Amino acid sequence: MSAVQDLGGQGAPVIDEFEVWLGERNRWLQTAAKNLIETKRPPTDPEIVELARLCMIESKKADDPGFGVVTPGSLALAANRPAIRIDGITEVYGLNAVKAGAALSFGAGNITVFYGQNGSGKSGYARLLKQACGSRSKDEIHPNVFVEEPVPCRAQFQLSIGGQAGKIEWTLAEGAHPKLRHAQIFDSRTATQYMGKNEASYEPSQMKFVAALIAISDRVSQHLGAAKNALVSSLPQFPLELGITEESKWLAALKPATITATIDKACLYTEENDAERIGLEGALAQKDVVGRLGEITKEKLGLANVQSAMNSLKEKLSDGAAQVIVNAQSEAKLKRQAAQKSAQLLFAEAPLEGVGEPLWQQLWTQARLFSQSHAYPGHAFPVVGDESRCVLCQQELKDDSADRLRHFEKFVTEGLERAAKDAEDILKGLLRTLPQSPTEQDWLAHMSLLKIDRQHAIDLHATLIKRRADLDTADQIEMVAAFNWSPVNQALTDQSQTLGTEEKSLNELLQDGKRQQMEVRVRKLKGIQWLAQNKQSVLAERDRLIDVDQYGKATKLAATNTLTTKNNELAKSELDAGYQTRFAAELKLLGGSRLPVAPQSKTMGKGRTTFGLTLIGAKGSRPPEQILSEGETRIVALAAFFADITGSNQVAPFIFDDPISSLDQDFEERVVARLVNLAQTRQVIIFTHRLSLVTLLDAAVKKVAEHPDLPNIVHEVQTLRRLEKISGILTGQSARDSKPKTAINKLLNESLIKLKKHQAEGDAESYDLMVKSVCSDFRIIVERAVEVVLLNSVVLRFRREVMTKGLLRQLSNITQEDCDLIDDLMTRYSVYEHSQADDLPAVPPELADLEIDMKSLAEWMGEYSKRVA
């Protein structure tokens, strides 16, 4: 990945060291960084699963199309956040005693001040903002305790983000809203926090980005760890009764690198091994070793007899012997057929049919035997001389009869008939050599010695009987039933080996020390047998170890060590150093340069840095708040707060709840000047009950307006009031903040009309509440008239300067009548602005008298302004 940025082709390209560092990270982490930049949000759970998959692939040094890289310059572009502004709050419900459905408008100016006395609802709105913005010093919000069925706190916020207007529905249950979390709030609780160990509330963009990668890495690592832990071994436990053997040690040492060939070798358990085990176990279980050896000798003898019988049957009924008999059978049949065909042709003229057939040949054979034994002993058959007679019919032979007998004898003793006869004799000889089939009882007895299953033995016997019977007639080998001798052969071999092994074991058992060796050998054989029986489980365990090892490698790729190191470096270079510099600058701006206080930082790991304020040069370890005055403590906390939040590149609102509490005049002026300075770049919202702040703010804004090179600061003052049990009522600018002429006209044109309406309607309760408020406002307007009209703003409350240039000479126009009017109004209406004894209740004046007094003041202000013009 390139980390070179070409700045419009001017000069050498600039190398972004952070992007170079990022390009050296693991590929899956670069992919996570790319996604984070593009989506501007933490990854979802499915996206974490995909990142974990890529991490696994990278651990295998494989490639995947899912890997991505960070485009050069994209991180810096993403770090430029749009400015955020709170335009207003509406639909407020469930907020302490604040009126249901209340609303606050913050206007379009740089500074909005909400002024109100104690209990007017300022703290309620401040709590609402703290909760919605996620302030670390947020206060708990309680519903209105005077309402029968309180509702959960909720509100609607109107925002402008990057100039785009929008709104969000907020509820207390959802906590801080992401779009509001950059707004910063300062109040007394915040000041207390900044006097102790306090973590920085902002992070430089690169630190925040690395912190996000650390969080992603932790989630990926957790996912990989969960997947790894899910790979539970299914390998059965090696038998404990076998003890510690080479086989158990081999199994315990199974590793991911163990190859299949090694497992095959370790899990190889042969039939010879099994026979040896059985023999050894039998020997070890034998109590009468000598007696058993005698039994083995007898069993071996019986086994030899069975083997002899089986060998005889196998030899005489072998495929080779069967083939010879089948060939002889075929040969005899063919020659007999040829002889019969020849006889049919030869004796076609014979008076009787059937000459030459087997039955006729039997008759001829018996006739020959009778002639040679009884009729004509010592004479060749047939006897056909003079006076000879036929041995069959006893009649004298004539010439044709004699010729026929000679012809018959020649047929029988010569040519094809002779060949057929010879072939048949050979076949008979072969069949006589075949063994007699064993009886089922004898066969089962033999098979029992061989440990062959009875039913299997019966099936084998039936097949053997059929094979023997087939040989009597078959002239083709396919007509002979096949007999599989392998079970019998194997059983003979197995039994022979078993008896031999047992005999050997028993003989060894008679020797000293052999029993222990045999027991060790049995355990080994059992161990090998167990491995063979569980070979698939062993292979599965090896595969599991491979997967576990792979997850381990992937987890190492997800380790946060390098990220934490980088964030700690950034914390030292950008956060720590920047904070120290900004704190010193802020303390100076606030007039606290003389205070011996400095921030002390401590790295907490993973880029987290805490700051604590310490006394410079102090002996011991007492905290500054125990040494500094209350006002000095507040100034130091304000400096720490400003140093903290001004380090962020997010342009977001600053909200202050009574920021100048406990401050003297000097500090108040410095704080107000700093607030106005902040308002040049972002929105400032102030909640206060201090009239001095309102006055000082007005003066500071005017000073800024005198400098044409500074941005124009527009500020607005709104008043919050409380009526009975309802607070948070917005009344616009108060009588103290308005110009006297504007304020008196508002009383005459608005308040007076409403009072007349209440009086006409007989609404005594509303009238009494409002008339007292109007009288109080009228008393305040009279005070303001003294400052602004009578004294021409030469001296104003809460303002340090006395303004005389072009103003002082106009005071010469003051007359005794002016002083009497003001003195009269101030005296009669002071009871509505200042506390009175219980025995002197403040009874409201008659409405007509109040109207006369308000008009007289308005007329006086008009007449006086003409007088001084």
Summary of the structure (lengths in Angstrom):
residues: 869
radius of gyration: 60.6
end to end distance: 75.1
largest distance: 210.1
contacts: 2590
relative contact order: 0.11
helix: 57%
strand: 10%
